Amino acid sequence: MGPFDILAEQHRELEGRLEALGADEAQREPQAQREQLEALLVLLRVHALLEERHLSPLLKRVEGRARAREQAEDHLAMSELTDELKEQEPGGAEWWARLTALEDLVVAHAREEELETFPRLTSTLDEEEQEALRRALLGMRGDLLARAHALPGSEPLLEAPRWET
């Protein structure tokens, strides 16, 4: 498994959670929707932090500041949509509109990274660099997920992504 496979797996999990949240929308209880949304937001926050810490510097080095800024702008848009989702009553028209927009953005972002960005970045890294990046991603992901689930019901334990490049 290469380093970018870890991020691609997270893309699949994010897409799956978004799809599940949107399924059977009329039959969903608001509390169940809130719980599913919170699980989605934790995963999205972990993913964004991983990309900010490990992918953005590499992207900036290989493709330049403008490309790294584009990625940061995608993450900022996702952050704004998640904030708006948390403010809305689950199941309402505005909530569904924001959830659909978030899903569209996540899917487009994932496709761009997987089809264009990851292959270009992989070609610039030797095997040792890829292995170091893989270990760093796995370690940070495990640490973030452990912190996120350490105290259920408490305030989020994960810092917000900085979105700066």
Summary of the structure (lengths in Angstrom):
residues: 165
radius of gyration: 16.3
end to end distance: 27.7
largest distance: 50.1
contacts: 477
relative contact order: 0.18
helix: 81%
strand: 0%
